[in-house]
Amino acid sequence: MITELSILIPAYNSICTQNVIRLQHLCERIAHDQPEGFAYEIIVADDASPNRDTIEKNQEINNIAHCTFIAKEQNTGSASTRNFLADHSHYQWMLFLDSDMEIPGMDFIMRYLPYDNYDVVNGGIRTGGTADKSNLRYLYEKHAEPMHTIDKANANPYREFRSTNFIIKRTCMEQCRFDERFKKSGYEDVHFGKKLAEQKASIIHINNPLIMNSYENNADYMAKYERNLTTLFQFRNELRGYSPLIKYADRLPHLPIRLWHWLFGRLERRVLTGSHPNLFMLNLYKLGYFISLY
């Protein structure tokens, strides 16, 4: 049974106070009910957000027992921020949570505690919010959800690793850090899953998801997607075998796909950022954009 836990939250332009209050309440309940005791801390690190109002509101976290807010002075990316949080934590187990997710039921923390015989436990995410068929991010996440069941994840545990919501033993984190060459969010967790495989870390996926209720607009999502694809291209040799897109790019002829993207890519993007996006067109655009980077 896990009896000490550092909860670590990387943040960027995100107000985390309500999630921290909820997590602190859950930890206090465990500390009160668990005979062997339960030590915890909650640390939020802001990666030099330009929104000063967000930082000011997050400073309130420092007034909550066992909780700390750190405002980094320089933006170094989410991979570096996760390493930074690990370095500033104190306990033998670390729970990393994305800042823009909803904490579910009262047993969220408790459900992780029996898994002390593993190095890494991945809790996953679940798509929430009101169905909005005009929002591309919502459509994508909802469509992908059935393809990431617990059974499928445990069949390929390293390839299915995601950094949104996972617990890791300190000794494992010390041997397997996030690669700080990943300056932007996107694929640093896929690379981390590969490193876990190389270290032969023991990993299990369990049904303990955070809830995704917030979805960026289509234009912001497409800009983020393009940044992620550029990152994937940059690290394509290291991520081969961990990305279906690289597999397709290796097998398909580049010239006709590049020509298609040159002719129709702007039209596809206009549709995808509009009010009637569709996932088939997103896949076409994604493949064309990626291959055009070669």
Residue pairs with C-beta under 8 A, 6 or more apart in sequence:
1 36
1 113
1 114
1 116
2 93
2 112
2 113
2 114
2 115
2 116
2 167
3 34
3 36
3 37
3 38
3 39
3 113
4 38
4 39
4 40
4 91
4 92
4 93
5 27
5 38
5 39
5 40
5 41
5 91
5 93
5 94
5 95
5 109
5 112
5 167
6 40
6 41
6 42
6 43
6 89
6 90
6 91
6 93
6 94
6 95
7 23
7 27
7 40
7 41
7 42
7 43
7 94
7 95
7 97
7 109
8 43
8 45
8 82
8 85
8 86
8 89
8 94
8 95
8 96
8 97
9 16
9 19
9 20
9 42
9 43
9 44
9 45
9 85
9 96
9 97
9 98
9 99
10 44
10 45
10 47
10 78
10 81
10 82
10 85
10 96
10 98
10 99
11 44
11 45
11 46
11 47
11 49
11 58
11 99
12 46
12 47
12 49
12 75
12 78
12 99
13 49
13 50
13 51
13 54
14 49
14 54
14 99
14 100
15 54
15 57
15 58
16 44
16 58
16 61
16 69
16 99
17 57
17 58
17 60
17 61
19 97
19 99
19 101
19 102
19 103
20 42
20 44
20 61
20 64
20 67
21 64
22 103
23 42
23 97
23 103
23 109
24 42
24 64
24 65
24 66
24 67
26 103
26 106
26 108
26 109
26 110
27 38
27 40
27 42
27 66
27 109
29 106
30 38
30 40
30 109
30 110
30 113
31 37
31 38
31 39
31 40
39 91
40 66
40 91
41 66
41 67
41 68
41 89
41 90
41 91
42 61
42 64
42 66
42 67
42 68
43 67
43 68
43 69
43 70
43 85
43 88
43 89
44 58
44 61
44 67
44 68
44 69
44 70
44 99
45 70
45 72
45 81
45 84
45 85
45 88
46 54
46 55
46 58
46 69
46 70
46 71
46 72
47 72
47 75
47 76
47 77
47 78
47 80
47 81
48 71
48 72
48 73
48 74
48 75
48 76
49 55
49 71
55 71
58 69
58 71
59 69
59 71
60 69
61 67
61 68
61 69
62 68
62 69
68 88
70 88
72 81
72 84
76 84
76 180
76 183
77 180
77 182
77 183
77 184
77 185
77 188
78 163
78 182
78 184
78 185
78 188
79 178
79 179
79 180
79 181
79 182
79 183
79 188
80 178
80 180
80 183
82 96
82 163
82 178
83 177
83 178
83 180
85 94
85 96
86 94
86 170
86 173
86 177
89 170
91 170
92 169
92 170
92 171
93 116
93 167
93 168
93 169
93 170
94 167
94 168
94 169
94 170
94 173
95 109
95 112
95 166
95 167
96 163
96 165
96 166
96 167
96 168
97 164
97 165
97 210
98 163
98 164
98 165
98 210
100 214
101 125
101 164
101 165
101 210
101 211
101 212
101 213
102 128
102 210
102 211
102 212
102 213
103 210
103 211
104 126
104 209
104 210
104 211
108 208
111 123
111 206
111 208
112 121
112 123
112 167
112 206
112 208
115 121
115 167
115 204
115 206
117 202
118 169
118 202
118 203
118 204
119 168
119 169
119 171
119 172
119 196
119 201
119 202
119 203
120 161
120 166
120 167
120 168
120 169
120 172
120 196
120 201
120 202
120 203
120 204
121 166
121 167
121 168
121 203
121 204
121 205
121 206
122 153
122 157
122 160
122 161
122 162
122 165
122 166
122 203
122 204
122 205
122 206
123 165
123 166
123 167
123 205
123 206
123 207
123 208
123 209
123 210
124 148
124 150
124 153
124 162
124 164
124 165
124 205
124 206
124 207
124 208
124 209
124 210
125 162
125 164
125 165
125 209
125 210
125 211
125 212
126 145
126 209
126 210
126 211
126 212
127 138
127 141
127 142
127 145
127 212
128 211
128 212
128 213
129 138
129 212
129 213
129 214
129 215
131 138
131 142
132 138
132 215
133 139
134 218
134 275
134 276
134 277
135 215
135 217
135 218
136 218
136 221
136 222
136 272
136 273
136 277
136 282
137 215
137 216
137 218
137 221
138 215
139 277
139 278
139 279
140 279
140 282
141 212
141 215
143 279
148 160
150 205
150 206
150 207
152 160
153 160
153 205
154 160
154 204
154 205
157 203
157 204
157 205
158 193
158 194
158 196
158 197
158 203
159 190
159 193
159 242
160 193
160 205
161 189
161 190
161 192
161 193
161 196
161 203
162 189
163 178
163 188
163 189
163 192
164 189
164 210
165 208
165 209
165 210
172 196
172 199
172 201
175 199
176 192
176 195
176 196
176 199
176 201
178 188
178 191
178 192
179 188
179 191
179 192
179 195
181 235
182 188
182 191
182 231
182 235
184 227
184 228
184 231
185 224
185 228
186 224
186 227
186 228
186 231
186 232
187 228
187 231
187 232
187 235
187 239
187 243
190 239
190 242
190 243
191 235
191 238
191 239
191 242
193 242
194 238
194 239
194 242
196 203
215 221
216 224
218 272
218 273
218 274
218 277
219 273
222 269
222 272
222 273
225 286
226 289
229 245
229 286
229 289
229 290
229 293
230 293
232 239
232 243
232 245
232 246
232 290
233 290
233 293
233 294
236 243
236 246
236 249
239 246
240 246
240 247
240 250
241 247
245 286
245 287
245 290
248 287
249 287
249 290
249 291
249 294
252 287
252 291
254 291
254 294
257 287
257 288
257 291
258 288
258 291
258 292
258 294
260 284
260 288
261 285
261 288
261 289
261 291
261 292
262 292
264 288
265 285
265 288
265 289
265 292
268 281
268 284
268 285
268 288
269 285
271 277
271 278
271 281
272 281
272 282
272 285
